[in-house]
Amino acid sequence: MHRTPGAGVPLSETPITYDERVSRYRPSEKPGSQFITPAGAARLKQELDELWRVERPRITQAVSEAAAQGDRSENAEYTYGKRRLREIDRRVRFLRKRLDGMTIVDQPPSDRKRVFFGAWVSLEDDDGNESTHRIVGPDEFDQSPGYISMDAPLARAMMRRALDDEFTVELPGGPRAYTIVAIRYEDPGNPGPA
């Protein structure tokens, strides 16, 4: 008999049903922020196009040729090809869904004296070391050194701050104090920091 927790039975004594033990259901992960730069959106669209128009037809042809060889149970090319098709289809679904929900930020904010999405921010730590970071979307922080996701603790701590603001952020190595020494936004005609 299955009892609900809170009905006078401690959770540890509540039996788990067979369906709860073997269910394939997994709670979905919280998606990242929905903002992206034009370059990041173009990169995701290019990946989607490459997967759908080039990679998937090539793998489909290879699976078809492998299936024509006969016994599929011992056919490594067929098995690998089907697995690769599932991976491609999963990624294509993810990219389509992700691109549909994205907001492309192609203009700097009206208040350029504060840190917002797309800003190049120069920081100085307590030791006098200076570093520069660009705040980008979670799908594009790997495009270039210095890019950090707006969901990262450092980026969240910088958001809406102004020049010369001091702040402390909890990092894996312990709390670190920073001072904002420069805020710049990219000029549409210039691919680097403006």
Backbone as a chain_set.jsonl record, in Angstrom:
{"seq": "MHRTPGAGVPLSETPITYDERVSRYRPSEKPGSQFITPAGAARLKQELDELWRVERPRITQAVSEAAAQGDRSENAEYTYGKRRLREIDRRVRFLRKRLDGMTIVDQPPSDRKRVFFGAWVSLEDDDGNESTHRIVGPDEFDQSPGYISMDAPLARAMMRRALDDEFTVELPGGPRAYTIVAIRYEDPGNPGPA", "coords": {"N": [[0.84, -1.175, 0.0], [0.583, 2.198, -0.846], [1.462, 5.157, 0.705], [0.946, 8.621, 1.226], [3.434, 11.073, 1.917], [3.404, 12.915, 4.963], [0.962, 12.218, 5.88], [0.777, 11.252, 8.465], [2.723, 9.326, 8.318], [6.143, 8.882, 8.386], [8.446, 10.116, 5.888], [10.596, 8.383, 5.337], [9.494, 5.908, 5.825], [7.665, 5.59, 3.869], [6.587, 3.6, 1.311], [8.123, 3.103, -1.89], [6.802, 3.142, -5.084], [6.812, 0.795, -7.845], [6.751, 2.124, -10.303], [7.864, 4.594, -9.624], [10.484, 3.905, -9.101], [11.586, 2.923, -11.508], [11.005, 4.751, -13.423], [11.395, 6.749, -16.345], [11.224, 9.374, -16.212], [12.711, 12.455, -15.688], [13.305, 15.337, -13.886], [13.277, 18.412, -15.627], [16.13, 20.422, -16.389], [16.805, 23.713, -15.192], [16.481, 26.131, -17.602], [19.023, 28.195, -19.141], [19.63, 31.765, -19.147], [17.72, 33.823, -21.399], [18.929, 35.505, -23.225], [20.983, 36.578, -25.96], [23.802, 37.361, -28.021], [24.044, 38.858, -31.329], [26.114, 37.537, -32.768], [26.358, 35.141, -31.333], [23.81, 34.017, -31.746], [23.917, 33.656, -34.509], [25.922, 31.732, -34.647], [24.673, 29.521, -33.365], [22.538, 29.116, -35.147], [23.989, 28.438, -37.436], [25.15, 26.033, -36.579], [22.823, 24.481, -36.26], [21.882, 24.46, -38.914], [24.028, 23.143, -40.175], [23.944, 20.615, -38.912], [21.348, 19.737, -39.683], [21.201, 19.95, -42.518], [23.582, 18.878, -43.551], [25.099, 16.993, -41.858], [23.07, 15.181, -40.829], [21.749, 14.111, -43.224], [24.002, 12.794, -44.331], [24.644, 10.837, -42.374], [22.236, 9.452, -42.351], [22.258, 8.312, -44.915], [24.484, 6.63, -44.605], [23.512, 4.872, -42.641], [21.427, 3.713, -44.042], [22.858, 2.357, -46.062], [24.291, 0.584, -44.435], [22.2, -0.893, -43.338], [21.356, -2.251, -45.559], [23.177, -4.256, -45.785], [22.38, -6.459, -44.427], [22.118, -8.564, -41.63], [21.274, -6.81, -38.857], [21.752, -6.92, -36.163], [24.397, -7.507, -35.555], [25.771, -5.536, -36.782], [27.903, -3.077, -36.708], [28.227, -0.547, -37.925], [25.61, 0.121, -38.569], [24.396, 0.187, -36.006], [25.947, 2.182, -34.693], [25.417, 4.324, -36.415], [22.618, 4.687, -36.102], [22.579, 5.443, -33.416], [24.05, 7.826, -33.572], [22.303, 9.318, -35.175], [20.17, 9.655, -33.379], [21.452, 11.285, -31.482], [21.972, 13.556, -33.054], [19.336, 14.314, -33.718], [18.359, 14.912, -31.161], [19.978, 17.117, -30.489], [19.235, 18.884, -32.527], [16.52, 19.312, -31.906], [16.861, 20.578, -29.415], [18.314, 22.912, -30.189], [16.478, 24.193, -31.939], [14.315, 24.7, -30.207], [15.616, 26.279, -28.32], [16.526, 28.481, -29.867], [14.066, 29.537, -30.664], [13.12, 30.646, -28.311], [14.873, 32.674, -27.685], [16.175, 35.972, -27.039], [17.534, 38.289, -29.036], [20.064, 40.479, -28.423], [20.947, 43.324, -29.762], [21.549, 45.961, -29.494], [23.2, 48.431, -27.517], [22.554, 49.219, -24.02], [20.477, 51.96, -22.852], [21.59, 53.298, -20.683], [24.748, 53.583, -20.522], [26.61, 53.727, -18.557], [26.404, 51.824, -16.697], [26.621, 48.3, -15.858], [25.45, 45.941, -18.056], [23.934, 43.307, -20.025], [26.141, 42.175, -22.547], [28.19, 43.932, -22.067], [31.612, 44.976, -21.898], [33.662, 44.542, -19.266], [36.069, 45.842, -17.14], [37.892, 44.718, -14.431], [39.379, 45.163, -11.206], [41.177, 43.409, -8.833], [41.754, 42.803, -5.262], [44.511, 42.477, -5.127], [45.491, 44.095, -7.068], [45.466, 43.116, -9.627], [44.33, 43.206, -12.944], [41.495, 42.372, -14.919], [39.557, 41.607, -17.829], [36.238, 41.151, -18.839], [33.552, 39.929, -20.864], [30.11, 40.098, -20.753], [27.959, 37.661, -21.663], [25.458, 35.495, -23.232], [24.377, 32.246, -21.915], [24.832, 30.348, -23.885], [27.014, 31.057, -25.335], [29.406, 31.644, -24.037], [31.729, 30.243, -24.399], [32.92, 31.07, -26.717], [35.043, 32.878, -26.834], [38.045, 33.784, -25.122], [37.667, 35.338, -21.966], [34.985, 35.828, -22.169], [32.059, 35.589, -20.236], [29.31, 33.841, -18.862], [26.115, 35.308, -18.354], [24.826, 34.14, -16.307], [26.714, 33.309, -14.538], [28.295, 33.481, -11.3], [30.088, 35.707, -10.959], [29.342, 37.446, -13.067], [26.646, 37.927, -12.417], [27.043, 39.326, -10.051], [28.185, 41.643, -11.04], [26.239, 42.893, -12.573], [24.238, 45.745, -13.287], [25.844, 47.466, -11.888], [27.979, 50.349, -11.417], [30.706, 52.391, -12.721], [33.666, 52.323, -10.762], [32.391, 51.055, -8.656], [32.491, 48.885, -5.871], [32.547, 45.437, -5.075], [31.829, 42.214, -3.637], [32.277, 38.816, -4.343], [31.26, 35.423, -4.065], [33.399, 32.91, -4.744], [34.67, 29.696, -5.931], [37.191, 29.48, -4.66], [36.884, 30.998, -2.439], [35.658, 34.121, -0.966], [35.984, 37.02, -3.053], [37.057, 40.319, -3.614], [36.246, 42.976, -5.775], [36.785, 45.793, -7.97], [35.15, 47.882, -10.232], [36.673, 49.094, -13.04], [36.412, 49.908, -15.645], [33.874, 50.248, -18.151], [32.597, 49.169, -21.115], [30.873, 49.139, -24.269], [30.252, 47.203, -27.158], [30.901, 48.501, -30.336], [28.794, 48.532, -33.17], [30.106, 48.59, -35.669], [32.627, 47.729, -35.09], [34.407, 44.87, -34.366], [35.689, 44.321, -31.952], [36.225, 45.222, -28.441], [34.73, 48.325, -27.572]], "CA": [[0.0, 0.0, 0.0], [1.37, 3.426, -0.968], [0.941, 6.256, 1.51], [1.554, 9.906, 0.905], [4.147, 11.682, 3.03], [2.65, 13.948, 5.655], [-0.307, 11.661, 6.34], [1.061, 10.52, 9.682], [3.768, 8.339, 8.071], [7.381, 9.56, 7.984], [8.85, 9.906, 4.497], [11.485, 7.228, 5.233], [8.698, 4.689, 5.882], [6.737, 5.573, 2.75], [7.109, 2.724, 0.259], [8.244, 3.674, -3.23], [6.171, 2.25, -6.043], [7.647, 0.316, -8.939], [6.823, 3.173, -11.325], [8.76, 5.646, -9.169], [11.86, 3.404, -9.136], [12.084, 2.674, -12.852], [10.491, 5.761, -14.338], [12.381, 7.477, -17.139], [11.014, 10.799, -15.982], [13.729, 13.213, -14.98], [12.912, 16.746, -13.921], [14.095, 19.168, -16.571], [17.026, 21.395, -15.797], [16.398, 25.084, -15.397], [17.203, 26.658, -18.761], [19.804, 29.397, -18.907], [19.003, 33.025, -19.531], [17.22, 33.825, -22.767], [19.551, 36.558, -24.017], [22.104, 36.145, -26.786], [24.297, 38.389, -28.938], [23.834, 38.459, -32.724], [27.127, 36.552, -33.169], [25.997, 33.875, -30.701], [22.644, 33.483, -32.444], [24.377, 33.194, -35.825], [26.658, 30.482, -34.446], [23.701, 28.453, -33.099], [21.819, 28.86, -36.403], [24.913, 27.737, -38.322], [25.239, 24.653, -36.086], [21.556, 23.83, -36.603], [21.864, 24.249, -40.363], [25.033, 22.114, -40.478], [23.422, 19.317, -38.467], [20.137, 19.341, -40.407], [21.377, 19.878, -43.974], [24.798, 18.179, -43.957], [25.428, 15.833, -41.031], [21.984, 14.204, -40.748], [21.623, 13.346, -44.467], [25.162, 11.927, -44.5], [24.491, 9.701, -41.471], [21.071, 8.689, -42.825], [22.73, 7.526, -46.056], [25.358, 5.576, -44.079], [22.644, 3.893, -41.961], [20.713, 3.007, -45.111], [23.812, 1.426, -46.674], [24.603, -0.459, -43.447], [21.012, -1.739, -43.209], [21.264, -3.082, -46.766], [24.142, -5.343, -45.685], [21.762, -7.644, -43.84], [21.914, -8.735, -40.192], [21.493, -5.548, -38.167], [22.114, -7.137, -34.765], [25.856, -7.516, -35.42], [26.249, -4.542, -37.729], [28.376, -1.927, -35.919], [27.962, 0.703, -38.652], [24.188, 0.4, -38.42], [24.143, 0.542, -34.606], [26.558, 3.478, -34.444], [24.694, 5.318, -37.204], [21.328, 4.959, -35.454], [22.881, 6.205, -32.193], [24.436, 9.18, -33.986], [21.083, 9.997, -35.616], [19.44, 10.079, -32.178], [22.179, 12.422, -30.921], [21.73, 14.705, -33.933], [17.941, 14.735, -33.551], [18.246, 15.532, -29.839], [20.604, 18.439, -30.555], [18.41, 19.726, -33.408], [15.348, 19.718, -31.111], [17.32, 21.548, -28.42], [18.657, 24.177, -30.846], [15.245, 24.84, -32.43], [13.58, 25.209, -29.047], [16.417, 27.34, -27.708], [16.504, 29.659, -30.741], [12.721, 30.115, -30.656], [12.893, 31.399, -27.084], [15.968, 33.617, -27.422], [16.063, 37.398, -27.336], [18.817, 38.759, -29.571], [20.356, 41.833, -27.946], [21.858, 43.894, -30.742], [21.767, 47.375, -29.188], [23.636, 48.662, -26.133], [21.494, 49.819, -23.2], [20.453, 53.425, -22.864], [22.504, 53.748, -19.629], [26.04, 52.926, -20.785], [27.484, 53.888, -17.397], [26.147, 50.675, -15.829], [26.92, 47.003, -16.46], [24.313, 45.145, -18.52], [24.284, 42.258, -20.985], [26.96, 42.596, -23.676], [29.225, 44.892, -21.664], [32.997, 44.602, -21.601], [33.898, 45.11, -17.942], [37.409, 45.647, -16.594], [37.856, 44.624, -12.977], [40.636, 45.106, -10.484], [40.974, 42.712, -7.563], [42.481, 43.366, -4.114], [45.959, 42.405, -5.362], [45.849, 45.02, -8.136], [45.407, 42.446, -10.931], [43.188, 43.649, -13.751], [40.984, 41.409, -15.895], [38.428, 42.115, -18.608], [35.246, 40.119, -19.157], [32.358, 40.349, -21.588], [28.939, 39.366, -20.269], [27.214, 37.112, -22.804], [24.476, 34.478, -22.885], [24.932, 30.958, -21.515], [25.134, 29.527, -25.054], [28.118, 31.612, -26.115], [30.561, 32.052, -23.234], [32.917, 29.506, -24.838], [33.364, 31.579, -28.019], [36.269, 33.654, -26.773], [38.542, 33.982, -23.749], [37.154, 36.561, -21.36], [33.516, 35.822, -22.175], [31.453, 34.867, -19.126], [27.857, 33.751, -18.935], [25.414, 36.218, -17.459], [24.346, 33.336, -15.184], [27.854, 33.027, -13.663], [28.262, 34.321, -10.094], [30.783, 36.976, -11.158], [28.519, 38.306, -13.925], [25.465, 38.357, -11.642], [27.487, 40.33, -9.083], [28.528, 42.884, -11.751], [25.081, 43.492, -13.252], [23.651, 47.004, -12.843], [26.81, 48.262, -11.123], [28.55, 51.474, -12.162], [32.151, 52.581, -12.649], [34.238, 52.482, -9.418], [31.66, 50.286, -7.636], [33.206, 47.754, -5.292], [31.647, 44.352, -4.708], [32.45, 40.955, -3.255], [31.571, 37.676, -4.92], [31.681, 34.117, -3.559], [33.956, 32.054, -5.787], [35.094, 28.419, -5.35], [38.371, 29.671, -3.82], [36.529, 31.887, -1.33], [35.177, 35.438, -1.407], [36.955, 37.92, -3.695], [36.571, 41.691, -3.763], [36.606, 43.583, -7.065], [36.374, 47.16, -8.272], [34.932, 48.076, -11.67], [37.533, 50.193, -13.486], [35.992, 50.356, -16.984], [32.696, 49.626, -18.748], [32.506, 49.533, -22.531], [29.945, 48.353, -25.078], [30.767, 46.983, -28.496], [30.405, 49.329, -31.432], [28.357, 47.627, -34.234], [31.058, 48.564, -36.771], [33.92, 47.284, -34.595], [34.22, 43.565, -33.752], [36.32, 44.209, -30.637], [35.656, 46.12, -27.435], [34.711, 49.737, -27.969]], "C": [[0.889, 1.244, 0.0], [0.691, 4.514, -0.165], [1.652, 7.535, 1.13], [2.279, 10.452, 2.117], [3.293, 12.765, 3.668], [1.316, 13.451, 6.168], [-0.067, 10.799, 7.567], [2.147, 9.468, 9.524], [5.033, 9.089, 7.668], [7.785, 9.191, 6.559], [9.716, 8.659, 4.357], [10.722, 5.905, 5.255], [7.713, 4.58, 4.727], [7.299, 4.693, 1.657], [7.134, 3.441, -1.093], [7.653, 2.664, -4.206], [7.151, 1.857, -7.133], [7.827, 1.403, -9.982], [7.776, 4.285, -10.923], [10.22, 5.202, -9.253], [12.407, 3.312, -10.553], [11.627, 3.706, -13.872], [11.634, 6.425, -15.094], [12.255, 8.976, -16.946], [12.172, 11.383, -15.201], [13.291, 14.672, -15.028], [13.84, 17.52, -14.845], [14.954, 20.171, -15.817], [16.502, 22.791, -16.099], [17.181, 25.639, -16.586], [17.97, 27.929, -18.391], [19.032, 30.63, -19.338], [18.691, 33.032, -21.022], [17.84, 34.901, -23.656], [20.753, 36.005, -24.772], [22.531, 37.305, -27.68], [24.012, 37.951, -30.37], [24.846, 37.407, -33.194], [26.816, 35.179, -32.573], [24.809, 33.214, -31.378], [23.037, 32.943, -33.813], [25.124, 31.869, -35.699], [25.701, 29.31, -34.191], [22.911, 28.104, -34.361], [22.699, 28.098, -37.384], [25.046, 26.272, -37.893], [23.981, 23.872, -36.437], [21.502, 23.496, -38.086], [22.839, 23.14, -40.764], [24.52, 20.725, -40.091], [22.281, 18.842, -39.36], [20.381, 19.113, -41.895], [22.59, 19.066, -44.434], [24.985, 16.875, -43.179], [24.325, 14.766, -41.035], [21.786, 13.446, -42.065], [22.788, 12.383, -44.707], [25.035, 10.675, -43.631], [23.307, 8.836, -41.893], [21.459, 7.796, -43.991], [23.6, 6.364, -45.579], [24.547, 4.494, -43.379], [21.891, 3.063, -43.0], [21.617, 1.966, -45.777], [24.154, 0.274, -45.728], [23.429, -1.42, -43.29], [20.882, -2.684, -44.402], [22.224, -4.269, -46.718], [23.566, -6.586, -45.015], [21.597, -7.565, -42.347], [22.287, -7.455, -39.427], [21.977, -5.75, -36.733], [23.623, -7.121, -34.549], [26.516, -6.511, -36.357], [26.622, -3.264, -36.976], [28.08, -0.601, -36.616], [26.505, 1.107, -38.497], [23.881, 0.892, -37.0], [24.707, 1.927, -34.283], [25.798, 4.581, -35.181], [23.36, 5.687, -36.574], [21.54, 5.773, -34.175], [23.232, 7.642, -32.545], [23.226, 9.967, -34.475], [20.263, 10.478, -34.415], [20.114, 11.282, -31.536], [21.932, 13.692, -31.74], [20.315, 15.224, -33.735], [17.722, 15.419, -32.21], [18.818, 16.948, -29.873], [19.791, 19.402, -31.427], [17.171, 20.211, -32.653], [15.73, 20.789, -30.094], [17.579, 22.903, -29.076], [17.416, 24.907, -31.342], [14.467, 25.458, -31.284], [14.313, 26.387, -28.426], [16.364, 28.617, -28.549], [15.129, 30.326, -30.762], [12.492, 30.996, -29.435], [13.924, 32.464, -26.786], [15.578, 35.053, -27.778], [17.439, 37.861, -27.777], [19.001, 40.219, -29.167], [21.4, 42.42, -28.878], [22.116, 45.386, -30.535], [22.272, 47.513, -27.758], [22.503, 49.306, -25.331], [21.553, 51.341, -23.258], [21.398, 54.002, -21.804], [23.82, 52.992, -19.777], [27.015, 53.057, -19.617], [27.29, 52.75, -16.389], [26.417, 49.386, -16.608], [25.62, 46.279, -16.782], [24.833, 44.092, -19.49], [25.08, 42.849, -22.145], [28.097, 43.53, -23.319], [30.588, 44.214, -21.551], [33.324, 45.308, -20.299], [35.323, 44.796, -17.506], [37.317, 45.735, -15.079], [39.265, 44.662, -12.421], [40.361, 44.418, -9.155], [41.818, 43.364, -6.466], [43.984, 43.397, -4.312], [46.416, 43.355, -6.465], [45.859, 44.39, -9.52], [44.152, 42.885, -11.675], [42.8, 42.559, -14.745], [39.78, 42.026, -16.582], [37.537, 40.957, -19.009], [34.122, 40.736, -19.973], [31.201, 39.48, -21.114], [28.095, 38.968, -21.466], [26.22, 36.064, -22.304], [25.122, 33.141, -22.558], [25.304, 30.051, -22.69], [26.376, 29.995, -25.802], [29.356, 31.975, -25.309], [31.837, 31.33, -23.644], [33.474, 30.01, -26.168], [34.714, 32.272, -27.96], [36.745, 33.742, -25.327], [38.03, 35.316, -23.208], [35.65, 36.656, -21.381], [33.041, 35.041, -20.955], [29.938, 34.912, -19.269], [27.222, 34.713, -17.946], [24.829, 35.473, -16.258], [25.464, 32.999, -14.202], [27.809, 33.958, -12.444], [28.947, 35.678, -10.267], [29.943, 37.937, -11.994], [27.287, 38.812, -13.179], [25.845, 39.439, -10.64], [27.785, 41.666, -9.756], [27.303, 43.619, -12.295], [24.542, 44.716, -12.511], [24.586, 47.853, -11.968], [27.418, 49.328, -12.041], [30.069, 51.503, -11.985], [32.563, 52.893, -11.211], [33.431, 51.807, -8.314], [32.537, 49.137, -7.166], [32.178, 46.704, -4.893], [32.459, 43.125, -4.357], [31.609, 39.825, -3.828], [32.147, 36.388, -4.327], [32.133, 33.269, -4.741], [34.402, 30.739, -5.141], [36.299, 28.542, -4.42], [38.111, 30.571, -2.619], [36.077, 33.241, -1.85], [36.305, 36.291, -1.981], [36.298, 39.285, -3.858], [37.102, 42.26, -5.078], [36.134, 45.03, -7.106], [36.222, 47.268, -9.782], [35.733, 49.301, -12.111], [37.186, 50.682, -14.895], [34.773, 49.564, -17.435], [32.611, 50.113, -20.184], [31.455, 48.636, -23.202], [30.48, 48.286, -26.488], [30.095, 47.906, -29.496], [29.986, 48.395, -32.566], [29.341, 47.539, -35.406], [32.424, 48.028, -36.376], [33.747, 45.942, -33.892], [34.829, 43.417, -32.372], [35.655, 45.14, -29.64], [35.756, 47.57, -27.871], [35.119, 50.623, -26.832]], "O": [[1.845, 1.323, 0.771], [-0.502, 4.769, -0.326], [2.825, 7.522, 0.758], [1.792, 10.312, 3.239], [2.54, 13.453, 2.979], [0.6, 14.2, 6.833], [-0.653, 9.723, 7.692], [2.472, 8.777, 10.49], [5.008, 9.858, 6.707], [7.499, 8.091, 6.087], [9.595, 7.941, 3.364], [11.224, 4.892, 4.769], [7.0, 3.583, 4.616], [8.368, 4.983, 1.119], [6.276, 4.272, -1.39], [7.972, 1.476, -4.154], [8.185, 2.499, -7.321], [8.93, 1.591, -10.496], [8.435, 4.868, -11.784], [11.104, 6.034, -9.454], [13.584, 3.597, -10.774], [11.851, 3.532, -15.07], [12.714, 6.636, -14.541], [13.069, 9.751, -17.448], [12.561, 10.85, -14.162], [12.946, 15.185, -16.093], [15.052, 17.304, -14.84], [14.572, 20.693, -14.77], [15.847, 23.024, -17.115], [18.412, 25.62, -16.578], [17.61, 28.64, -17.452], [17.91, 30.534, -19.836], [19.328, 32.327, -21.805], [17.32, 35.177, -24.737], [21.445, 35.101, -24.305], [21.706, 38.139, -28.052], [23.759, 36.768, -30.602], [24.486, 36.489, -33.932], [26.995, 34.161, -33.242], [24.793, 31.997, -31.566], [22.55, 31.893, -34.232], [24.977, 30.986, -36.544], [25.894, 28.226, -34.74], [22.642, 26.93, -34.618], [22.217, 27.21, -38.089], [25.054, 25.375, -38.736], [24.066, 22.722, -36.866], [21.124, 22.389, -38.469], [22.511, 22.296, -41.597], [24.652, 19.773, -40.861], [22.247, 17.676, -39.754], [19.824, 18.18, -42.475], [22.63, 18.612, -45.578], [25.024, 15.792, -43.763], [24.609, 13.583, -41.222], [21.664, 12.222, -42.03], [22.589, 11.284, -45.225], [25.291, 9.568, -44.104], [23.374, 7.61, -41.8], [21.035, 6.642, -44.054], [23.476, 5.247, -46.081], [24.863, 3.312, -43.511], [21.742, 1.851, -42.846], [21.196, 0.837, -46.027], [24.29, -0.871, -46.159], [23.629, -2.624, -43.128], [20.358, -3.79, -44.267], [22.101, -5.193, -47.523], [24.191, -7.647, -45.032], [21.005, -6.615, -41.834], [23.455, -7.072, -39.361], [22.556, -4.835, -36.147], [24.084, -6.758, -33.467], [27.698, -6.638, -36.678], [25.749, -2.461, -36.646], [27.718, 0.373, -35.955], [26.194, 2.285, -38.317], [23.188, 1.893, -36.82], [24.025, 2.749, -33.672], [25.565, 5.654, -34.623], [23.005, 6.864, -36.515], [20.769, 6.688, -33.885], [22.766, 8.575, -31.89], [23.13, 11.166, -34.216], [19.723, 11.584, -34.435], [19.433, 12.206, -31.09], [21.71, 14.767, -31.182], [20.107, 16.43, -33.6], [16.981, 16.399, -32.127], [18.207, 17.876, -29.344], [19.672, 20.585, -31.109], [16.809, 21.384, -32.745], [15.021, 21.781, -29.927], [17.116, 23.93, -28.579], [17.313, 26.123, -31.179], [14.012, 26.599, -31.372], [13.692, 27.381, -28.05], [16.178, 29.708, -28.011], [15.037, 31.549, -30.866], [11.756, 31.98, -29.506], [13.861, 33.102, -25.735], [14.776, 35.304, -28.678], [18.394, 37.834, -27.0], [18.199, 41.082, -29.523], [22.579, 42.074, -28.807], [22.828, 46.005, -31.325], [21.818, 46.787, -26.874], [21.585, 49.88, -25.917], [22.558, 51.925, -23.664], [21.951, 55.084, -22.002], [23.988, 51.902, -19.231], [28.133, 52.547, -19.688], [27.944, 52.725, -15.346], [26.439, 49.377, -17.839], [24.796, 46.035, -15.901], [26.035, 44.005, -19.74], [24.728, 43.907, -22.666], [28.893, 43.887, -24.187], [30.699, 43.05, -21.166], [33.271, 46.536, -20.227], [35.74, 43.637, -17.499], [36.754, 46.676, -14.52], [40.22, 44.249, -13.078], [39.433, 44.788, -8.435], [42.509, 44.353, -6.709], [44.667, 44.243, -3.735], [47.608, 43.415, -6.768], [46.22, 45.052, -10.493], [43.06, 42.93, -11.11], [43.66, 41.906, -15.336], [39.073, 42.854, -16.008], [38.013, 39.916, -19.461], [33.781, 41.907, -19.802], [31.315, 38.255, -21.081], [27.581, 39.819, -22.192], [26.149, 35.781, -21.108], [26.288, 32.921, -22.885], [26.029, 29.075, -22.498], [26.754, 29.388, -26.804], [30.282, 32.57, -25.86], [32.928, 31.762, -23.271], [34.419, 29.421, -26.694], [35.458, 32.256, -28.941], [35.928, 33.772, -24.407], [37.975, 36.306, -23.937], [35.081, 37.49, -20.677], [33.554, 33.96, -20.668], [29.368, 35.898, -19.738], [27.727, 34.909, -16.84], [24.384, 36.101, -15.297], [25.191, 32.453, -13.132], [27.339, 35.092, -12.545], [28.445, 36.689, -9.777], [29.844, 39.119, -11.662], [26.925, 39.983, -13.291], [25.07, 40.365, -10.399], [27.657, 42.715, -9.125], [27.335, 44.839, -12.458], [24.41, 44.72, -11.287], [24.157, 48.845, -11.379], [27.373, 49.219, -13.267], [30.634, 50.74, -11.201], [31.878, 53.648, -10.521], [33.757, 51.971, -7.138], [33.233, 48.5, -7.957], [31.084, 47.03, -4.435], [33.627, 43.007, -4.729], [30.38, 39.875, -3.799], [33.354, 36.272, -4.113], [31.341, 32.951, -5.628], [34.503, 30.671, -3.916], [36.411, 27.767, -3.47], [39.034, 30.87, -1.86], [36.112, 33.482, -3.057], [37.425, 36.29, -1.472], [35.12, 39.38, -4.2], [38.259, 42.048, -5.439], [35.221, 45.433, -6.385], [37.079, 46.793, -10.527], [35.505, 50.408, -11.622], [37.623, 51.761, -15.296], [34.646, 48.374, -17.148], [32.56, 51.315, -20.442], [31.192, 47.522, -22.75], [31.104, 49.237, -26.959], [28.875, 48.066, -29.497], [30.77, 47.511, -32.913], [29.4, 46.506, -36.073], [33.297, 47.884, -37.231], [33.01, 45.866, -32.909], [34.509, 42.455, -31.674], [34.646, 45.773, -29.948], [36.75, 47.985, -28.467], [35.16, 51.843, -26.984]]}, "num_chains": 1, "name": "protein.A"}
